[in-house]
């Protein structure tokens, strides 16, 4: 059975990444010549975090907690404690005061100067070993799970009910679709689990969108980038089939389909960073070949990809505010109320704070807690 603690592992890891990116750690790295070590540690943290979204989704399906996730949970909390202790010792050492939070001038105690480099390196090695274990355990056949995700997202969006806290973002995006004549490509970026695809779905499914655009097409791109695959998807959704077998014929057919039409194309989950491939993609879609007002929405985790698709208009999706996260959690965990509602809610508030504004984590935990005994929730949280 998956406990709350295991499902909070990625949230804890995200918290650690945020702490390592603060000004005080930049100053520490500069004073101790630890820039490379700190960067390596942050890269390792981000790498593991990126691989956890799919893993946690699979955990919600089969309920088994792998060894690597238990180890990661412990490592993440140990890192958080270590970082907080380092920061506290450094701040206390400055003029004997903890109240002054300026990081421009800090005094690192001699003991920390001697021990900190080794502890950071040791923590990085610990994480790297966990990552090796995660990759080893992931070699178990997961092709069916991956195919389920691809099929679900490639065949078009299926918007779930009860979306919370994205109305303002939707209104802003709808305004760009309807009124912005300057920008044809709208990239939405942000880290995994924030709801980029959900936001695009909200706009794609809106009745105004269906009314205003002649053609609406949804393409799930994924990490396996292929201009030919993207073109085939557009053709099959408009024509009902795709008989073009090479890139050249695919490009010609896409041009014919889009020519003179006001179209909306959503490119969901774009990872490709190669500038040449992205330019070829934009050329194939021939943004200027459609009727005025044609748009392309791109969802991506990468700010770099977003800016390469449109340098002037990257749409950053921020974390969901705490109050919205709490409402989402209540809707998932207590759909019909609970005899122990007040006690559950106290624990739930702690859990929501640890989720760091990531709706996917909030929903996953809410779903998991729905049938979990209160005693286990309180213990795991």
C-alpha angles and dihedrals in degrees: 000000000000112000126211091249094059092049090051092057094097092046090053090048091051089052090053091050090052093050092051090053096058125111094253091060092048087055092046091050091049095050096045096038089242098134095117094043093048091048091050090050093049092047090052091049092049092046093054092043092053091054094051101070092071092041094053091047089055090048090057087056103047102020098219117131112218120221093245092059093053089050091047092051090055093044093049093052092044090052092049091051092046094050093047091049092049092050093046093050091048095048092046089051092059108091088323090283132123095182098073107084099181111130099191092091118030132159115216113207115242091242091057091046088059099042106032099074092052093046093050091049091047091051091050091052090048090054092045090054090050090050090052089051091048092052091047092051089046091062086081106106109279097156093113092054091049091048091051090056093046093049093047094051099034096055093058137281123303106196116211123218125253101044107177132201103359101097093103092049090048092051091051092049093046089052090054090051095049106033110021108094094167101063122054096174120059113188117196113198138177139120123294120290098024094112105256092145091044091053091049089049091052090055095040093052097045113118090229090058092051089050097046100046128064093204128029116184131175119201123184104210105177126173092304096080120194127159088202091054092049091049092048091052092053092047094048093049093051101033098030091237141036119225096167111110105181133051095249094055091043090054092049093050093048089051090052093048095050099038111117093355127117101231141178117205121184115202102195123201101001114185103163113121100175106117094208093054092047092049089050089051092052090046092052092051089047096204091197091050094071128074118282112284096034112149142193120204116199125192117199141152091221123085087197092058091046092054093046089055092047120354093190101050117037107160107211116204110211130206116283113261116256095248091053091047090051091050091049090049092050092049091053101037099037108029092148101026126255138241088230094040097132094050092044091050094055090056090041092057090056091049094049092052090054091052090071096218095303108141094199091058092046093050094045092051093044091053091047093049093050093087100021119114113249093238091060093045092053092047096047096044 
